[in-house]
Amino acid sequence: MAKKATSKPLSFLLLKDQFLTNSGLVHLNRMWFCSIKESMEKKLKEHFTPTHLEINQEGKDKFQVIIESEKFAGQAILKRHREVNEVLKDEIAQIHAFSVVAKTPAKK
């Protein structure tokens, strides 16, 4: 008698050129796989070249970003937050809660 496969079904969310599985984010064009947190870290490092970066994750879908970068010099807090949100718009669309603390190295 043959055994039935008892593997968990793969759940996913289809996005523009990516899909989110229960194991992480898969990009269809470049064929890479990473978690939302890893994707956030990569994008923030590329865009802001931060002197300090923390990404805190609570559960699967709540994130807090603490970022320090010279690129924020002379910007109002709201502009900093909008810029971070724009860079992470794909990741933010996939999660429940997101908060950001964006500051310059001089303003701690």
C-alpha distance (Angstrom), angle and dihedral (degrees) to the residues before:
residue distance angle dihedral
M1 . . .
A2 3.80 . .
K3 3.81 119.7 .
K4 3.79 118.8 -125.1
A5 3.80 117.4 -123.2
T6 3.79 110.2 -107.5
S7 3.78 100.1 -170.4
K8 3.80 119.6 139.8
P9 3.78 113.2 -99.6
L10 3.78 113.4 -108.7
S11 3.77 111.0 -115.5
F12 3.77 119.6 -161.9
L13 3.79 143.6 170.1
L14 3.80 116.7 -141.1
L15 3.80 115.2 -137.6
K16 3.81 132.5 174.6
D17 3.82 98.1 -68.0
Q18 3.78 98.5 -18.2
F19 3.74 138.3 61.1
L20 3.77 131.0 -152.5
T21 3.78 115.5 -136.4
N22 3.77 128.0 -173.9
S23 3.81 85.4 -98.5
G24 3.80 101.1 48.7
L25 3.78 146.1 -70.1
V26 3.81 120.3 -41.4
H27 3.80 120.1 -165.4
L28 3.79 110.5 -150.7
N29 3.81 100.0 -157.2
R30 3.81 98.6 48.2
M31 3.80 96.2 28.5
W32 3.77 95.8 -134.0
F33 3.74 128.7 142.3
C34 3.79 128.0 -150.6
S35 3.78 141.7 139.3
I36 3.79 122.9 -96.5
K37 3.80 89.0 -107.4
E38 3.82 91.8 53.2
S39 3.79 90.6 47.5
M40 3.83 90.9 50.9
E41 3.80 91.5 49.3
K42 3.81 93.2 49.3
K43 3.81 94.2 49.2
L44 3.81 94.7 44.6
K45 3.80 92.5 49.3
E46 3.80 92.1 48.4
H47 3.80 95.7 46.8
F48 3.82 103.5 36.2
T49 3.84 105.7 22.1
P50 3.82 87.9 -144.9
T51 3.79 125.1 -151.4
H52 3.82 86.8 -149.7
L53 3.81 130.5 18.2
E54 3.79 130.8 175.9
I55 3.78 125.2 173.7
N56 3.77 111.9 -170.6
Q57 3.79 118.3 -166.9
E58 3.78 123.9 -162.4
G59 3.76 110.6 -169.8
K60 3.80 118.6 -34.9
D61 3.77 100.5 -51.8
K62 3.83 112.0 28.4
F63 3.80 119.2 88.4
Q64 3.79 137.7 174.7
V65 3.80 121.7 -166.6
I66 3.80 121.8 -159.9
I67 3.79 109.7 -173.1
E68 3.78 133.3 172.9
S69 3.81 118.5 -167.1
E70 3.80 140.8 154.8
K71 3.83 87.2 -131.6
F72 3.81 88.3 75.8
A73 3.82 93.3 61.3
G74 3.79 110.7 126.7
Q75 3.81 93.9 7.3
A76 3.79 125.3 122.1
I77 3.81 116.0 -119.4
L78 3.80 91.9 -108.9
K79 3.84 91.8 53.9
R80 3.83 90.3 49.7
H81 3.80 91.4 51.4
R82 3.80 92.3 47.0
E83 3.79 91.2 51.0
V84 3.82 92.3 50.8
N85 3.82 90.4 45.6
E86 3.82 90.8 51.3
V87 3.82 92.4 51.1
L88 3.84 91.0 48.6
K89 3.82 98.6 37.1
D90 3.83 94.5 121.4
E91 3.81 92.9 49.8
I92 3.82 93.7 43.3
A93 3.81 89.7 53.5
Q94 3.82 88.7 60.6
I95 3.81 99.9 49.8
H96 3.79 137.6 69.1
A97 3.82 103.0 -134.1
F98 3.80 134.3 17.7
S99 3.79 133.2 175.6
V100 3.77 131.6 175.3
V101 3.81 137.4 -160.1
A102 3.82 108.5 -165.9
K103 3.79 120.3 -178.1
T104 3.78 143.4 152.6
P105 3.81 121.5 -111.8
A106 3.83 89.6 -109.2
K107 3.82 93.9 50.6
K108 3.80 105.8 62.0
